[in-house]
Amino acid sequence: MASIADVAKGIAAKKMEGAGKSVEEIAKEVIAGKWGVGEERTKKLTEAGYDAAAVQKVVNELMKK
């Protein structure tokens, strides 16, 4: 039987696959202000099927450049 963590990882992977755009594309949209800020952005990203933490990590990396 799969652990809860394994199931959660599977769900997250499926959501990211089905979301349509790459995390980097979404991160660029976040930087452009298309997803709002703070909790609003997190909620919108999650509802759209994206991992908000993964997107934020890419945003942070892109902002370092």
Secondary structure per residue as TSV (DSSP state, phi and psi in degrees):
chain	resnum	aa	ss	phi	psi
A	1	M	-	360.0	137.0
A	2	A	-	-73.5	146.1
A	3	S	-	-75.4	164.7
A	4	I	H	-61.4	-39.3
A	5	A	H	-62.4	-41.5
A	6	D	H	-64.3	-41.1
A	7	V	H	-64.0	-44.4
A	8	A	H	-61.3	-41.7
A	9	K	H	-62.4	-40.6
A	10	G	H	-63.7	-42.0
A	11	I	H	-64.3	-45.3
A	12	A	H	-61.3	-42.0
A	13	A	H	-63.9	-42.8
A	14	K	H	-64.0	-41.4
A	15	K	H	-63.2	-42.9
A	16	M	H	-65.5	-40.2
A	17	E	H	-63.7	-39.9
A	18	G	H	-83.6	-7.0
A	19	A	T	-73.3	-25.1
A	20	G	S	104.3	-41.0
A	21	K	S	-114.3	155.3
A	22	S	-	-72.1	160.3
A	23	V	H	-60.8	-37.6
A	24	E	H	-65.0	-40.2
A	25	E	H	-61.4	-44.5
A	26	I	H	-66.0	-39.6
A	27	A	H	-59.5	-40.6
A	28	K	H	-65.6	-36.5
A	29	E	H	-66.6	-37.9
A	30	V	H	-61.0	-46.3
A	31	I	H	-61.1	-35.1
A	32	A	T	-76.7	-5.1
A	33	G	T	87.2	12.7
A	34	K	T	-78.1	-9.9
A	35	W	T	-116.6	8.0
A	36	G	-	82.7	-163.8
A	37	V	S	-134.7	159.6
A	38	G	H	57.5	-137.7
A	39	E	H	-62.5	-33.3
A	40	E	H	-60.1	-45.6
A	41	R	H	-64.2	-45.7
A	42	T	H	-57.2	-45.2
A	43	K	H	-63.5	-46.5
A	44	K	H	-63.0	-43.7
A	45	L	H	-63.1	-44.5
A	46	T	H	-63.5	-45.2
A	47	E	H	-63.4	-29.3
A	48	A	T	-83.3	-3.7
A	49	G	T	96.1	13.6
A	50	Y	-	-102.0	153.2
A	51	D	-	-85.8	103.5
A	52	A	H	-58.8	-36.7
A	53	A	H	-66.7	-40.3
A	54	A	H	-66.4	-40.7
A	55	V	H	-63.4	-44.4
A	56	Q	H	-61.9	-37.6
A	57	K	H	-61.4	-43.3
A	58	V	H	-68.2	-40.0
A	59	V	H	-55.7	-48.0
A	60	N	H	-60.1	-42.4
A	61	E	H	-65.6	-42.9
A	62	L	H	-64.9	-34.5
A	63	M	H	-72.1	-20.5
A	64	K	H	-73.7	-23.4
A	65	K	-	-72.7	360.0
